[in-house]
Amino acid sequence: MFSQFNTLIIHSNSQFNNQIKIYLEDKEYLCNQISQFKELADYYENHTYDCIIIEDEFPRIKTKEFIVQAKLKGQPIIIVLTDTLSPDYLESLLNAGADDYLVEPYDLKDLDTKIQSVYKNGILRPRRIYRFKDIVVDTTSRTCSCNGKPLNLTKNEFKLLTILISHPYQPFSISYLFEQVWGSSIYEDGTSIPALVSNLIMKLRLANNEEEYIKRFGRDNYKMAF
């Protein structure tokens, strides 16, 4: 099934790196390896991969920023190998664009299972990605980045940004946005959407203060800012 599936293994433990390579190549993956930061230029920067397996806390690599940049280059499957048990941190890896993770200790067969699961899910649900300036929104994996940095958005902030970025030239009324975000306009109060927009703009500014992304249009409309 995964014959010629081009995979990059980034792990500082050479012995474990080799174990992963041997296991996956036995299943007909094509594998390249990085065990030192200096190898990144040779095996990653000018290449594309179907799958990237990366050790969390790899020396000199900021994992979440690497994930965002890898997703901007293409849409490889990214599996993070970590020893962190914090649910918030693991969630932040997914928010950055990781497709899944494995927490130590684990069996190598779990790695193959994760890759297959993500791959099948991607075939069944092709990704829909929206881009505006340096914002990238992936509605399938429910991830968002700005200026190469992952954004930690609430459910409603993500809904709001998706509405605006999917039709960047179109202004939307506060009433319409309220109905789309909350599912009904019955309790629309005229303040909830402006407050939500304000929070979203603040998070975008923290990622890039040099750009304007969302602006008010007329009295009660919002749209993406060109």
Secondary structure, DSSP 8 states (H G I E B T S, - for coil): --TTEEEEEE-S-HHHHHHHHHHHHHTTEEEEEE-SGGGHIIIIIT---SEEEEETT-TT--HHHHHHHHHHH---EEEEEE----HHHHHHHHHHT--EEEESS--HHHHHHHHHHHHHHHHHS---EEEETTEEEETTTTEEEETTEE----HHHHHHHHHHHHSTT--EEHHHHHHHHHS-STT--SSHHHHHHHHHHHHHHHH-TT---EEEETTTEEEE--
